[in-house]
Amino acid sequence: MATTTATLTLSSADLTSDALSLSSTSTLSEAGNNTGLTQTTGLRRRTFSSALSAQSKIIDANEFADDEAHKVYFKNLSTTASEFVTVFIGATEVGRLYAGDFMFIPWSADTTGTAADIDIKTSASNMSIEYMVFVQNFA
């Protein structure tokens, strides 16, 4: 059984009146059991020569089994503070990732309701992203 662990650590000396130190760890497992996720798309990088003003599909939900425990890692590799990537699941905007920002989210590839594809828009040309899907099963 594969074991993949995700850890998020948040710390700040001056965000609140006391120092902030928060850490949370989770073992990535299949839906409904303790079996570890055993598959991945592998770490992928893409560079876009021009800004994407319309949503562009990055992750196609049809490639993954419906309603299983998939996890998505996504990062904006830009070093220019004003450049951002807007992330969508279907038509719903999840948010913007500015230079160096990342996200790690659970994701359902269930396409029976609203579209579950993950799309992006970029704010500038020559922007790079990296992403990976940790997968319970491919379709």
C-alpha positions as CSV (number, residue, x, y, z in Angstrom):
1,M,0.0,0.0,0.0
2,A,1.3,3.4,-0.9
3,T,1.6,6.0,1.9
4,T,1.5,9.7,0.9
5,T,1.4,12.3,3.6
6,A,0.5,16.0,3.1
7,T,1.6,18.5,5.7
8,L,0.6,22.2,5.9
9,T,2.4,24.5,8.2
10,L,1.4,28.1,8.9
11,S,3.6,30.4,11.0
12,S,3.9,34.1,11.6
13,A,5.5,36.2,14.3
14,D,3.3,39.2,13.7
15,L,0.0,38.3,12.2
16,T,-1.8,38.2,15.6
17,S,-0.9,39.4,19.1
18,D,0.7,36.1,19.7
19,A,3.0,34.1,17.4
20,L,1.1,31.8,15.1
21,S,2.3,28.2,14.7
22,L,-0.1,25.8,13.1
23,S,0.6,22.5,11.5
24,S,-1.7,19.8,10.1
25,T,-0.9,16.5,8.6
26,S,-3.0,14.1,6.6
27,T,-2.4,10.7,5.0
28,L,-3.9,10.6,1.6
29,S,-6.3,7.6,1.4
30,E,-9.0,6.2,-0.8
31,A,-12.7,7.1,-0.2
32,G,-14.2,5.2,2.6
33,N,-11.2,3.3,3.8
34,N,-7.6,3.6,5.0
35,T,-5.9,2.3,1.8
36,G,-3.4,4.8,0.5
37,L,-3.8,6.5,-2.9
38,T,-1.6,4.5,-5.2
39,Q,-1.6,6.5,-8.5
40,T,-0.7,9.9,-9.7
41,T,-0.5,11.8,-13.0
42,G,3.0,12.8,-12.1
43,L,4.2,16.3,-11.6
44,R,3.5,18.3,-14.7
45,R,4.7,21.8,-15.8
46,R,3.2,24.0,-18.5
47,T,4.2,27.4,-19.8
48,F,1.7,29.5,-21.7
49,S,3.3,31.8,-24.3
50,S,0.3,34.2,-24.2
51,A,-2.1,35.2,-21.5
52,L,-5.2,32.9,-21.3
53,S,-8.2,35.3,-21.3
54,A,-10.7,32.4,-21.6
55,Q,-10.8,29.3,-19.4
56,S,-8.4,26.6,-20.6
57,K,-8.8,23.0,-19.5
58,I,-5.8,21.7,-17.5
59,I,-7.3,18.6,-15.9
60,D,-10.0,16.6,-17.7
61,A,-12.5,15.0,-15.3
62,N,-13.3,12.3,-17.9
63,E,-9.8,10.8,-17.3
64,F,-10.6,10.0,-13.7
65,A,-13.1,7.7,-12.0
66,D,-16.2,9.4,-10.6
67,D,-16.6,10.2,-6.9
68,E,-13.4,8.9,-5.6
69,A,-10.7,10.5,-3.3
70,H,-8.6,12.5,-5.7
71,K,-6.4,15.3,-4.5
72,V,-5.0,18.1,-6.6
73,Y,-1.8,20.1,-6.1
74,F,-1.4,23.3,-8.2
75,K,1.2,26.1,-8.1
76,N,1.8,29.4,-9.9
77,L,5.6,29.4,-10.7
78,S,5.7,33.1,-11.5
79,T,8.1,35.3,-9.5
80,T,6.3,38.5,-10.6
81,A,4.1,39.6,-7.7
82,S,1.2,41.0,-9.9
83,E,0.9,37.8,-12.1
84,F,-1.9,35.4,-11.2
85,V,-3.6,32.2,-12.3
86,T,-7.3,32.0,-11.8
87,V,-8.4,28.5,-11.1
88,F,-11.9,27.1,-11.9
89,I,-13.7,23.9,-11.3
90,G,-16.3,23.9,-14.1
91,A,-17.7,27.4,-14.2
92,T,-17.0,28.1,-10.5
93,E,-14.0,30.2,-9.8
94,V,-12.0,28.7,-6.9
95,G,-9.6,31.6,-6.6
96,R,-6.5,33.3,-7.7
97,L,-3.0,32.0,-7.2
98,Y,-0.4,34.9,-7.2
99,A,3.3,34.4,-7.8
100,G,4.5,31.4,-5.7
101,D,1.0,30.6,-4.4
102,F,-0.1,27.0,-4.3
103,M,-3.3,25.1,-3.5
104,F,-3.9,21.5,-2.4
105,I,-7.6,20.4,-2.5
106,P,-9.8,17.3,-2.5
107,W,-11.5,17.0,-5.9
108,S,-14.3,14.9,-7.3
109,A,-14.2,14.0,-11.0
110,D,-17.9,13.4,-10.9
111,T,-19.2,14.7,-14.3
112,T,-22.9,13.7,-13.8
113,G,-23.9,17.2,-12.5
114,T,-21.9,20.3,-13.2
115,A,-18.7,20.0,-15.1
116,A,-15.8,19.0,-12.9
117,D,-12.9,19.8,-15.2
118,I,-10.2,22.1,-13.7
119,D,-9.6,25.1,-15.9
120,I,-7.4,28.2,-15.6
121,K,-6.9,31.7,-16.9
122,T,-3.5,33.5,-16.7
123,S,-3.0,37.2,-16.3
124,A,0.2,37.5,-18.4
125,S,2.2,35.8,-21.1
126,N,5.0,33.3,-20.4
127,M,3.5,32.1,-17.2
128,S,4.3,28.7,-15.9
129,I,2.3,26.4,-13.6
130,E,2.9,23.0,-12.1
131,Y,0.3,20.5,-11.0
132,M,-0.3,16.9,-10.0
133,V,-3.4,14.8,-9.3
134,F,-3.1,12.1,-6.6
135,V,-5.6,9.5,-7.9
136,Q,-7.6,6.6,-6.4
137,N,-8.4,5.3,-9.9
138,F,-8.2,6.4,-13.5
139,A,-11.3,6.1,-15.6
